[in-house]
Amino acid sequence: MNGGGMIDFEIHRNPQPVTATEREALLVNPGFGRVFTDHMATIRYVEGKGWYDARIEPRAPIPMDPATAVLHYAQEIFEGLKAYRRADGQLGLFRADANARRFVESAKRMAMAPLPEELFLDSIRQLVDVDRDWTPSSPEASLYLRPFQIASEVFLGVRPAREYLYVLIASPVGPYFSGGLKPVTLWVSDEYTRAAPGGTGAAKCGGNYAAGLAAQAQAMELGCDQVVYLDAVHRRFIDELGGMNIFFVGRDGNLVTPELNGSILPGITRSSIMTLARAQGRDVSERPVSIEEWREGARSGEIVETFACGTAAVLTPIGVVKSAEGEFTLGDGGTGPVTEGLRQSLVDIQYGRAPDNYGWTTVI
Ligand SMILES: *Cc1c(COP(=O)(O)O)cnc(C)c1O
């Protein structure tokens, strides 16, 4: 059962699923991360035995001993991806193989047993199939999938755990922004950083998010929506937002995004945008961008748009940037045409409205 060998999922159907009428009511306006499906997938790992006991089972609380390692030392990783209701009524996954690969990389960084990619993908296909009726069909809605892995060993010593639990849950979500694209206001944190060289910035782990909440709270107190982080060494170059990568659009229509320096999460949306922008004939470069370059570029008109990107919100225009040195506006503070166009190209592929020339889509 170890390594890449396949395990069959035992399927235990929920004996008391939500009724079709209740479900339809919940799908009208699900918001984000508040409504959950009837089932979850779980797989266990023990050192020496490998991954075993793969199940699709009724969604339920996870009983846990108070000395379970994850509760103390935060050995935890997660992923985020979506199943989309396509024009023909089928369900599509977008680049799930890239999530599977990144999950392995995150596991390695956190000294956790990596889940074989095929097992990760199988869990996704099986859960989406069992809970397929939970995928909303309203525009820009989707079934958000949240795989995560925790150190489940009951032990207070400080060393990598020898037991892990992988869980996949699913949550129908509405459009991230109800009422259309709204540009966000960012706070440039001068107090906090997100990731340091040698740290965990490139891993998708809950600890990075916990460490960012104080900065997020500060941003909100200052009337901003999100934090944009500067690099930890020079406190000068733009890394990314708390949970989204960033792109700058030049006057010439070309794109720049910070290079993956080990402190930036390698976003799958980021990588997809790079491909789509190049297909539109744009030049895309990965290089450090300083806060001065951004501020001066916005003022001179050299930088005409800036957007953030990630699976949850797709592409989010950035309207205003506030910092201790004052604030600046991107373009007219609205949604620029390059941001809008790239967003449209991406969601059209995700929802099966445009041909996928890249093999990004899996239909379930
Ligand atoms: C998940 C995440 C992103 C976006 O990654 P996608 O694969 O595009 O969803 C960006 N930054 C951070 C810190 C993240 O956790």
The ligand as an SDF file (V2000), in Angstrom:
LIG
                    3D

 15 15  0  0  0  0  0  0  0  0999 V2000
   -2.7270   29.3860   -2.3400 C   0  0  0  0  0  0  0  0  0  0  0  0
   -1.9000   30.6280   -2.3350 C   0  0  0  0  0  0  0  0  0  0  0  0
   -1.7280   31.4110   -3.4950 C   0  0  0  0  0  0  0  0  0  0  0  0
   -2.4520   31.1620   -4.7860 C   0  0  0  0  0  0  0  0  0  0  0  0
   -2.1970   29.9140   -5.3440 O   0  0  0  0  0  0  0  0  0  0  0  0
   -3.1900   29.3010   -6.4410 P   0  0  0  0  0  0  0  0  0  0  0  0
   -2.5730   28.0000   -6.7710 O   0  0  0  0  0  0  0  0  0  0  0  0
   -3.2050   30.2420   -7.5710 O   0  0  0  0  0  0  0  0  0  0  0  0
   -4.5290   29.1900   -5.7820 O   0  0  0  0  0  0  0  0  0  0  0  0
   -0.8730   32.5050   -3.4230 C   0  0  0  0  0  0  0  0  0  0  0  0
   -0.2450   32.8190   -2.2740 N   0  0  0  0  0  0  0  0  0  0  0  0
   -0.4000   32.0980   -1.1480 C   0  0  0  0  0  0  0  0  0  0  0  0
    0.3260   32.5050    0.0770 C   0  0  0  0  0  0  0  0  0  0  0  0
   -1.2310   30.9880   -1.1350 C   0  0  0  0  0  0  0  0  0  0  0  0
   -1.3940   30.2820   -0.0130 O   0  0  0  0  0  0  0  0  0  0  0  0
  1  2  1  0
  2  3  1  0
  2 14  2  0
  3  4  1  0
  3 10  2  0
  4  5  1  0
  5  6  1  0
  6  7  2  0
  6  8  1  0
  6  9  1  0
 10 11  1  0
 11 12  2  0
 12 13  1  0
 12 14  1  0
 14 15  1  0
M  END
$$$$
